[in-house]
């Protein structure tokens, strides 16, 4: 397990890339802090300090990736939030309608 330290931004405009700066410990206890080459919307909902599962090359721990299977895509989170709000408003509408009739 590791954690998201911060975002590292390079380039500008259409060539702008956002990479996750992660920190984790190897099996030997060595602390590694490196930017991953992950540039995906799946991690955009995460903030500094959030725990992430990191996979790394044992011989070269700087070569690492974030295990994307654990990440819930941002579009899924937003869809879930919207559905919950719709259910809330639908329930409030039904209660209001029933109280008037």
C-alpha positions as a Markdown table, in Angstrom:
| # | Residue | x | y | z |
|---|---|---|---|---|
| 1 | Unk | 0.0 | 0.0 | 0.0 |
| 2 | Unk | 1.1 | 3.5 | -0.7 |
| 3 | Unk | -0.4 | 7.0 | -0.7 |
| 4 | Unk | -1.0 | 9.8 | -3.1 |
| 5 | Unk | 1.3 | 12.6 | -2.1 |
| 6 | Unk | 0.3 | 15.1 | -4.7 |
| 7 | Unk | -0.2 | 15.7 | -8.4 |
| 8 | Unk | 2.6 | 16.5 | -10.8 |
| 9 | Unk | 1.6 | 18.6 | -13.7 |
| 10 | Unk | 3.7 | 19.0 | -16.9 |
| 11 | Unk | 3.1 | 20.7 | -20.2 |
| 12 | Unk | 0.2 | 23.1 | -21.0 |
| 13 | Unk | -2.9 | 23.2 | -23.1 |
| 14 | Unk | -3.7 | 20.0 | -25.0 |
| 15 | Unk | -0.3 | 18.5 | -24.1 |
| 16 | Unk | -0.8 | 19.0 | -20.3 |
| 17 | Unk | -0.3 | 15.8 | -18.3 |
| 18 | Unk | -1.2 | 15.1 | -14.7 |
| 19 | Unk | 0.7 | 12.3 | -13.0 |
| 20 | Unk | 0.3 | 10.9 | -9.5 |
| 21 | Unk | 3.2 | 11.5 | -7.2 |
| 22 | Unk | 3.0 | 8.4 | -4.9 |
| 23 | Unk | 4.9 | 7.3 | -1.8 |
| 24 | Unk | 5.2 | 3.7 | -0.7 |
| 25 | Unk | 7.6 | 1.3 | 1.2 |
| 26 | Unk | 9.2 | -1.7 | -0.5 |
| 27 | Unk | 9.3 | -5.1 | 1.1 |
| 28 | Unk | 12.8 | -4.1 | 2.5 |
| 29 | Unk | 11.2 | -1.0 | 4.2 |
| 30 | Unk | 12.8 | 1.5 | 1.7 |
| 31 | Unk | 10.7 | 4.6 | 1.3 |
| 32 | Unk | 10.1 | 5.4 | -2.4 |
| 33 | Unk | 8.6 | 8.6 | -3.7 |
| 34 | Unk | 8.0 | 8.8 | -7.4 |
| 35 | Unk | 5.6 | 10.0 | -10.1 |
| 36 | Unk | 3.7 | 7.2 | -11.9 |
| 37 | Unk | 3.0 | 7.2 | -15.6 |
| 38 | Unk | -0.7 | 6.9 | -14.8 |
| 39 | Unk | -2.7 | 9.6 | -16.5 |
| 40 | Unk | -6.2 | 8.4 | -16.2 |
| 41 | Unk | -9.5 | 9.9 | -15.1 |
| 42 | Unk | -10.0 | 6.9 | -12.7 |
| 43 | Unk | -7.7 | 8.5 | -10.2 |
| 44 | Unk | -8.8 | 12.1 | -10.6 |
| 45 | Unk | -11.2 | 11.8 | -7.7 |
| 46 | Unk | -8.4 | 11.1 | -5.2 |
| 47 | Unk | -6.7 | 13.7 | -3.0 |
| 48 | Unk | -3.3 | 14.0 | -1.4 |
| 49 | Unk | -3.1 | 11.5 | 1.5 |
| 50 | Unk | -5.5 | 8.9 | 0.0 |
| 51 | Unk | -4.3 | 5.3 | 0.2 |
| 52 | Unk | -3.6 | 3.5 | -3.0 |
| 53 | Unk | -2.4 | 0.0 | -3.9 |
| 54 | Unk | 0.9 | 0.4 | -5.7 |
| 55 | Unk | 2.6 | -2.4 | -7.8 |
| 56 | Unk | 6.3 | -2.0 | -8.3 |
| 57 | Unk | 9.3 | -3.8 | -9.8 |
| 58 | Unk | 11.2 | -5.4 | -6.9 |
| 59 | Unk | 14.6 | -4.8 | -8.7 |
| 60 | Unk | 13.7 | -1.2 | -9.6 |
| 61 | Unk | 11.0 | 0.1 | -7.2 |
| 62 | Unk | 10.9 | 3.5 | -9.0 |
| 63 | Unk | 9.1 | 1.6 | -11.8 |
| 64 | Unk | 5.6 | 1.4 | -10.3 |
| 65 | Unk | 2.0 | 1.7 | -11.3 |
| 66 | Unk | -1.2 | 2.2 | -9.3 |
| 67 | Unk | -3.3 | -0.9 | -9.2 |
| 68 | Unk | -6.3 | 0.5 | -11.2 |
| 69 | Unk | -8.6 | -2.4 | -10.3 |
| 70 | Unk | -9.1 | -0.8 | -6.9 |
| 71 | Unk | -9.9 | 2.6 | -8.3 |
| 72 | Unk | -13.5 | 3.4 | -8.9 |
| 73 | Unk | -13.8 | 5.5 | -12.0 |
| 74 | Unk | -14.7 | 9.1 | -11.5 |
| 75 | Unk | -17.7 | 8.8 | -13.9 |
| 76 | Unk | -19.1 | 6.0 | -11.8 |
| 77 | Unk | -18.8 | 8.1 | -8.6 |
| 78 | Unk | -20.5 | 11.1 | -10.3 |
| 79 | Unk | -23.3 | 8.8 | -11.7 |
| 80 | Unk | -23.9 | 7.4 | -8.2 |
| 81 | Unk | -24.1 | 10.8 | -6.6 |
| 82 | Unk | -26.5 | 12.0 | -9.2 |
| 83 | Unk | -28.7 | 9.0 | -8.8 |
| 84 | Unk | -28.8 | 9.4 | -5.0 |
| 85 | Unk | -29.8 | 13.0 | -5.4 |
| 86 | Unk | -32.6 | 12.1 | -7.9 |
| 87 | Unk | -33.9 | 9.4 | -5.4 |
| 88 | Unk | -33.9 | 12.0 | -2.7 |
| 89 | Unk | -35.8 | 14.6 | -4.7 |
| 90 | Unk | -38.2 | 11.9 | -6.0 |
| 91 | Unk | -38.9 | 10.8 | -2.4 |
| 92 | Unk | -39.4 | 14.4 | -1.3 |
| 93 | Unk | -41.8 | 14.9 | -4.2 |
| 94 | Unk | -43.8 | 11.8 | -3.4 |
| 95 | Unk | -44.1 | 12.8 | 0.3 |
| 96 | Unk | -45.2 | 16.3 | -0.6 |
| 97 | Unk | -47.8 | 15.0 | -3.1 |
| 98 | Unk | -49.2 | 12.5 | -0.6 |
| 99 | Unk | -49.5 | 15.2 | 2.1 |
| 100 | Unk | -51.5 | 17.4 | -0.2 |
| 101 | Unk | -53.9 | 14.6 | -1.2 |
